[in-house]
């Protein structure tokens, strides 16, 4: 979902302009999974209301050649005025000593993302929150391609023409899918932990996709 209609246009900061320069061409549809680079991310927020809540922490890890590269894992905590009892029920986080400013986060985030494909579970919410956070610096929308692991799992189970009214969406939560694919959930409900779980889930889904004849970017992004 795009929130462009509600955004006041702001001249992009230099680091935003540098980020946008990386998207001069699209990903060739024939590119195989081994040739694609992914950033798997997750955010923990003060709540689920895009109009008033904001990001408290961000976690991510990169996948290249269908392997999780642990050395690329990051977890950043944003300076926030809304912590403690008001936000703990949502994400379980307490105030962190190594919080960074919103601008520092924006600079680090865009440098980290580059032109990789973004992966996440129910990713539209995370992207909307990130776009809101970066709006003061002139970023309107992320130009990165993205894949939602929840939607991909549904597609692999039921095909592209599935009737949503026939689905039990509880079968497609991150917890349910991790249980199905026998992925340990020791570090659940932290941004870094959930990003790592989602990365493992995504690799499982890629293997399932290959078995179903989905082997390149053009087929995967449908």
C-alpha positions in Angstrom: 0.0 0.0 0.0 1.4 3.4 -0.9 0.9 6.4 1.3 2.1 8.9 -1.3 -1.1 10.8 -1.3 -0.6 11.8 2.3 3.0 12.8 2.1 4.3 16.4 1.8 7.0 16.6 -0.7 10.4 17.3 0.8 13.7 17.8 -1.1 15.7 14.6 -0.6 18.8 14.7 1.5 22.1 13.8 -0.3 22.2 10.3 1.2 18.6 9.7 -0.2 19.7 10.8 -3.6 22.7 8.5 -3.5 20.4 5.6 -2.6 18.0 6.3 -5.4 20.8 6.4 -8.0 21.2 2.6 -7.4 18.0 1.9 -9.2 18.8 2.7 -12.8 17.7 -0.7 -14.1 15.3 -3.5 -13.1 16.3 -7.1 -12.1 16.4 -9.4 -15.2 13.5 -11.9 -15.0 15.8 -14.8 -16.0 18.1 -14.3 -13.0 18.2 -17.5 -10.9 17.8 -17.5 -7.1 21.6 -18.0 -6.6 22.2 -14.7 -8.5 19.8 -12.6 -6.3 20.7 -10.7 -3.2 18.1 -10.2 -0.5 17.7 -8.2 2.7 15.4 -9.8 5.2 14.1 -7.3 7.7 11.8 -6.7 10.7 10.8 -3.8 12.8 9.5 -3.6 16.4 7.2 -0.6 16.9 5.3 1.2 19.7 2.1 -0.1 18.2 0.3 -0.9 15.0 -1.2 2.5 14.2 0.7 4.0 11.3 -0.6 7.5 12.1 0.8 7.7 15.6 3.2 4.8 16.3 6.9 4.6 15.3 9.8 2.3 15.1 11.8 1.3 18.2 14.1 -1.3 16.7 15.2 -2.6 13.3 16.8 -5.9 12.6 18.0 -7.4 9.3 20.3 -10.0 7.7 21.4 -10.5 4.1 21.0 -13.6 1.9 23.2 -14.2 -1.1 23.6 -17.4 -3.1 20.7 -18.8 -1.0 22.8 -18.6 2.2 22.2 -16.5 5.2 25.4 -14.4 5.9 25.5 -14.0 9.7 28.2 -11.4 9.4 25.8 -9.0 7.8 23.2 -9.1 10.6 22.3 -5.8 12.2 20.0 -4.7 15.0 19.6 -1.0 15.6 17.6 0.8 18.3 16.0 4.2 17.7 15.9 7.0 20.2 12.2 7.1 21.3 10.1 9.1 23.7 7.6 6.2 23.9 9.1 3.4 25.8 8.5 1.5 29.1 5.0 0.5 30.1 3.2 2.0 27.0 5.2 0.0 24.5 6.3 -3.2 26.2 3.0 -5.1 25.6 3.6 -4.7 21.8 7.2 -5.7 21.4 8.7 -6.6 24.8 11.6 -4.1 24.5 13.0 -2.0 27.3 15.0 1.2 26.8 18.4 0.4 25.1 21.6 2.1 26.0 22.8 2.2 22.3 20.0 4.2 20.7 20.7 6.2 17.6 19.1 9.3 16.2 16.5 9.0 13.4 18.8 10.6 10.9 21.7 8.2 11.8 19.2 5.4 11.4 18.1 6.7 8.0 21.7 7.0 6.7 22.6 3.5 7.9 19.4 1.9 6.7 19.7 3.1 3.1 23.4 2.2 2.9 22.5 -1.3 4.2 19.5 -1.9 1.9 21.1 -0.7 -1.3 19.2 -2.2 -4.3 18.7 -5.6 -2.7 15.3 -7.3 -2.8 13.5 -6.7 0.5 12.0 -9.7 2.3 9.7 -9.7 5.4 6.7 -11.3 7.0 3.7 -9.1 6.5 6.2 -6.7 4.9 3.8 -4.0 3.9 3.5 -2.8 7.5 7.3 -2.7 8.0 7.8 -0.8 4.8 5.1 1.7 5.6 6.7 2.4 9.0 10.1 2.7 7.5 8.8 5.1 4.8 7.2 7.2 7.5 10.5 7.3 9.4 12.4 8.4 6.4 9.8 10.9 5.0 11.5 13.9 6.8 14.6 13.2 4.7 12.8 13.2 1.4 12.3 9.5 0.7 8.7 8.9 -0.6 8.7 5.2 -1.4 11.3 2.4 -1.4 12.1 1.6 -5.1 13.3 -1.9 -4.0 11.4 -5.0 -5.1 9.9 -6.8 -2.1 8.5 -10.2 -1.3 6.2 -11.1 1.6 6.9 -14.5 3.1 3.3 -14.9 4.2 2.0 -14.2 0.7 4.6 -16.5 -0.8 3.7 -19.3 1.5 0.0 -18.9 0.6 0.8 -18.8 -3.1 2.9 -22.0 -2.9 0.1 -23.8 -1.0 -2.9 -22.5 -3.0 -1.7 -20.9 -6.3 -2.0 -17.4 -7.5 -5.8 -17.4 -7.8 -6.6 -18.4 -4.2 -9.8 -17.1 -2.6 -8.8 -15.3 0.6 -12.1 -16.1 2.2 -11.2 -19.8 2.2 -7.9 -19.3 4.0 -7.2 -19.7 7.7 -4.6 -16.9 8.0 -3.5 -18.3 11.4 -1.8 -21.0 9.4 0.4 -18.4 7.9 1.7 -16.4 10.9 5.4 -16.5 11.4 5.1 -18.8 14.4 2.8 -21.2 12.5 5.1 -21.4 9.4 8.2 -21.8 11.6 6.5 -24.7 13.3 5.5 -26.3 10.0 9.1 -26.0 8.6 10.7 -27.0 11.9 12.5 -23.7 12.4 13.5 -23.1 16.1 12.0 -19.9 17.5 14.3 -19.2 20.4 14.8 -15.5 19.7 11.2 -14.6 18.8 9.8 -11.0 19.1 13.0 -9.1 18.7 13.7 -7.3 15.4 17.0 -9.1 14.9 15.6 -12.5 16.0 12.5 -12.2 13.8 14.5 -11.2 10.8 16.7 -14.3 11.2 13.7 -16.5 11.5 12.1 -15.0 8.4 15.4 -15.5 6.5 15.3 -19.2 7.4 11.7 -19.4 6.4 12.3 -17.7 3.1 15.1 -20.2 2.2 12.6 -23.0 3.0 10.1 -21.4 0.7 12.6 -20.9 -2.1 13.3 -24.7 -2.0 9.6 -25.4 -2.1 9.2 -23.0 -5.0 11.9 -24.7 -6.9 10.1 -28.0 -6.5 7.0 -26.4 -7.9 8.9 -25.2 -11.0 9.5 -21.6 -9.8 13.2 -21.1 -10.4 13.9 -17.4 -11.5 13.1 -13.9 -10.5 10.4 -13.5 -13.1 8.5 -16.4 -11.8 9.1 -15.6 -8.1 7.9 -12.0 -8.2 4.4 -12.8 -9.7 
